[in-house]
């Protein structure tokens, strides 16, 4: 078993929770005894393998050029997983992390020029000075063995209003090298429609934290220049479309009204003024005018019953040609992998896969050979692989 002080000894700090995060009861390990399971889908037969078990609430996955993987665990650990499923001790060098509820260490992506600069970007919940609130932040550092070196925070959500809920977050680079950061509203509805706060905003920055001069609000007095779009509730999925090269995002509605969006510069996507969902009490959302309002964009696609959307992937079709161009989304509430067929940008068909497994699918990534890798969010979380059934 991993010693309880290992994460702290490697430079991780937990804030916000009563105690520092402790390792799961069993350390992560390769699932050597788990045989692949075949499942029939509408398009093909697939094989689902458990590669790693015992990951504590895994959140983000990035695949390294050599085939190894970086995986974040929400309590504040970044691990390297080898192709044979061997799991490293936590990688050191991460900044202070607020760990409580939904907050902790979140997404991980590689720099577009990782082969040269070895830079790894992580999003996380950053504590305020008192340690009683947090906001989404992004840090980067050079990966050298079991350490991140020269770590710096390149983005901070301000003000810090979250008590451990609705922090997002996914990281996506576009073709021009901009970094898009999805976030949540911190459960503070009043901040979402204000341009002087960063709650409920999709932001666009340069990799070193500088602000692009052509951001839609960069020259507006009183507005945060990082903002790309606003009116979002809690965005936990994002991906770059393989043809249009636009960023697509997914976000949680309240009770109902999960959304898929293609956020335009300066667009207002309505939360909490417009929504297809209702409060968890069953009552209308306070301050909402219904499903539409002047100057506010409709969702590109909406689920009236919330699947709890998380990580997303436009699939290349390399290993499963029938799925080429399909959009795959993790589902937390409905415990499935959602497969959407598209006609251009339009959603024309939906299939839900792996529902019988009852796994909360947090992230979806594609390997170099076209295999699809999934993270299962649980105290004893898993790394799964999907390939065509043999």
N, C-alpha and C positions, 0 to 999 in steps of 0.2 A: 504494500500500500504506500502511496506517496505520503511523505510527512506533511503535517498540517501547515508547516511554515514554509514549504517549498516555494509557493507563489510569491510570498513576500521576499524571500531570499533572492529571488531572481528579479526583483525590482518592481513588482506589481503592488499597487496599493488599492485597497477597497475603501470607499467612503460611502456614507449613507445607510448602510446596513449596520445592525448592532455589532456584528463581529466581522472579521475578515473572512472572505470566502474559503470554504474548506473543500478539499478534493472530494470527488465522489467516493462512495464506499469501496468501489473497485476501480483501479486505474484503467484508462482506455487500453484496449488491446485488439489485435487482429482477431477477426471472427473466424478462426481456422476451422471450426467444426460446423459452420453454417453452410448447408448446401444451397446452391442457387434454386430459386423457385420460379417456374414458368407460369405466365399468366396470359390468357387470351385477351386481345383488345380488338377493336373494330378494324384495325389496319394490319396488325401483325401479332405474332406471338413474341413476347419479351421474356427475358430472364432477369430476375431480381436477385442480386447477391448482397449479403451483409459483409462489408469489408472490415469495419471497425465497430466495436461496441464500447460502452462505458464512457462516452464523451458527455460532459455535463452541460446540458443546454447548448449544443453547438449552434452557431449563428451564421457565420460566413465562411466561404470556401474559395480559395484561389489555387489554380494549378500552375506549378512552376515549370519552367522549360524542360527540366530533366524528368518530369513526370511525377515528382513528389507534390504534395499538396500542403497548403497552409490552411488551418482550420482555427477559427476563433471559438472559444467557449465563453458564454455570457458572464460567468463569474470573474473573468479577467485573465484568461489564459490563451496564449497563442501557441499552437503546436504544429509541428511538421510531421506529416504522415508519408511514409515511404510507399512505393508501389506494392510491396508485400504486406502492407497494413501495419508495419511497425510504427508506433507512436512515440514521438520524442517527449522529453520533459518540457515544461513550459519555456518558451523563448523569452529571454530577458530583455529589459530596456523599455517596456511600455510606460506611458505616463500614468499619472494618478487617474483611477477609474472609480466612478460612483456605481456601486453595485447594490441594487435594491429593486424588487419587482421586475419590471420589464427592462430596466436599465442595466447597462454593463458594457462589456466589449461586444461590438456589433459586427460590421462588415469588414472585409479585407479584400484589397485588389492590388495588382502589381502595376507599377509604372509602365506606360506604353513603351518606354525605353529601358525596361528592366535589364535586358542583356548587357547594357552599358553601365547603368547607374545603380542597379541592385536595390532600387527604392520600393518599399512596401508601404501602402497606405491603409490605415485602419480608422474606422469611425467608432466612437465610444461615447458614453455618457460622462461628461466632465463635471466635477463638483464645483460649486462656487466656493468662495473663501471660507465661509462658515461650515461648508460640508453638508448643509441641510437641503439643498436644491441642486439640480443639474441641468445641463443642456447638451445637445449633440455637438460633438467636436470631431475634427479629423487631424490625425497626426501621421507623419511619415518618418521612416528611418531606413538606413541601409542594412540589408540582411547579410550578416556575416556569421556563418555557422549557427550557433545557438543564441545569438544576440542581435538586437536591432541597435545600430550605432547612429550617433548624431541625430537623435530623435527630436523633431520639432513639431509643434502644433501649428497647422496652416489654416485652420478654420475653427471658429467658435460661435455657437448659437447664443445670441444675447437678446434680452436678458435671460438669465437662467431661472426657469419657472417650474420645471418638472420635479415632482416628488417621487419619480420612478416609473412614470407612465408616458406613453406616446412620444418616444424619442426617435422613431424611425429605425433604421436608416440604411440606404444603399449608396454605393459609390460607382459612378460610370464615367469613363473618359470618352469624349467624342473625337472625331477625326482631326479636329484642329488642336487637340491637346487640352481643351477645357475639362475641368473636373466638375461634374454635377453631383450634388449632395442632397439626398432626400432626407426629410425630417418629419417630426410630428408637431402637433399643436400644444404638446405638454398638458393637455386637458384644460387649457385656458382659452376658451372660445373667443374672449374679447380681444386677444392679441392677434388673431389670425388675419383679420382684414386691415390691420394697421401696417403701414409701410415702414414704420420706425422700429418694428420688432422683427425677429426672424422665425417666430413660431408659425407653423403651417405654411412654410415657404419651401419651394425648390430653389436652390441657389446654384450659381455657376461662378467658379473661380479658376484662376490659373493654378497649376500644381504647387507653386510656392506660396499660394495664398493671395497673390495680387488680384485686383479686380479688373476684369475685361472692360475696356472703355465703352464697348457697344452693348453692355448689359442694359436692359430696358429702363432701369431706374437709376443708372449710374450718375446722371447729372441732375436728378430731381432733388431739390432741397428738402431735407427732413426724411428722406427715404434711405433705407439700407441699400447700398450699391450692389451687394451680393445677389439680390433677389432676381430670379428669372421668372417665376410665376408664384401666385399666391392662392389662398382659399383651399388649401389641402388639409386633411384631417390627420392621417398617420400613414405616410408612405413607407412601405417596407419592401417594395420591389421596383427595379428599374433595369432597363436593358436598351441597347442601341440596335435599332432596326437594321437588318443587313442590306437592305436596298435603299431606303430613303435616308438612312443614317441619322434619323431623328431619335431622340431619347423618348422612350415610353416608360410610364410609371404605373404602379398599382398602389391603391391605398385602401385602408379599412374604413368602411362607413361605421355608423353606430350599430343599431340593431337593424340590419339591412342596409343596402346602398353601397356595397363595395364597388370601387371604380377602377377602370382601366382608362388612362389618359395619355394623350400625346401633347404635353404642355408646350404652348407657344409662348414666345417672349412677351412678358407683360400680361399674360392671360390670368383671369381670375376665375377659379374653379368652384367658388361659391360657399365653401364651408365657413361658418355654420348657417349662412343665410338660406342656401338651397341645399337639399339633400333628398335622396330617395329612401332614407332610413328614418327610424324613430328612436327616441330615447329608450334606454334599457328598461324603463318603467312602463313602456308602451305608449307614453304620451309624446306629442310632437316635440321636436327639438326647440328649446327656448330660443327665441329670436329668429326662428326660421319662417320664411314666407311661403314655403312649399317647395316645389321641385324646380322652379325656374324664376329668374328675376332679370331685369334689364342689365346688360353689361356683364353678365356672368355666364361662363361656358357650361354647356352640358357635358356629362361624361362621354368619353368615346364609346365606352361599353359599360353597362352597369349590371350588378347582380342584386336583385330585390331581396334575396336571402343571402346573407353574408357567408362566403366560404372562408373568410379570414386570409386574404391574399398575402403571400410573402414573396420569396425570391422568384425571379422569372428569367426565361431564356428563350431566344429565338434559335430554333434548332437547325443545324446545317444539313441534316439528312445523310451525313457521312456513313453512319452505321445502319440507320433505319431510313431508307430512302422515302418510304411512304410518309414520313413526318417532316420532310424538308419544308422549311419556311413556317412550320407550326410554332405557335407560342406556347411554352410550357410554364405553368405557374404553380408554386407550392401553395397548399391550402392547410391552414392551421385548424380552423373550426370544423371543417368537413373532412379532415384527415384524408386528403387525396392529392394526386398530381393531376392538375387540370390541363388538358390538351385542347388548344383552340386552333381550328383551321381558319385561314384568312384568305379573302379574295381582295388583293391589294391591302388596304388597311382595315377592311370590313371583316368583322367576325361572322363566319357563316356556319360554324358547327362547334359544338363542345362535347368532349368526352372526359369522364373522370376515371382515372386509373388508380390502382392500388388501394382503393377505399376499404377493402376487406382487411388490410393490414392495420388500419386505425393508427397510422403514423402521422404526427404533426410535421408536415414537410416545410422546413424553414428556408432552405436554399436549394437552387437548381443550377448546375454548371455542366459544361460539356468538355470532355477530354479530347486530346489530340486525335484519337482514333474514332471519335464520334460516340463513345460511351457517355451515358448521362449519369452524373453523380448527384445524389440527394443527401441533404442533412436532415436528420430526424431530431426534432426538438423535444428533449425529455431529460429527466435527471440522469437516466442511463441512455443517452442519445446514441445515434448510430450514423455511420456513413454507408450509404447504399450505392450500388452500381446497377444501371439498366443497360442490357445489351440484347440483341436479337437472340431468341431461344435457339439453341443448337440442336 
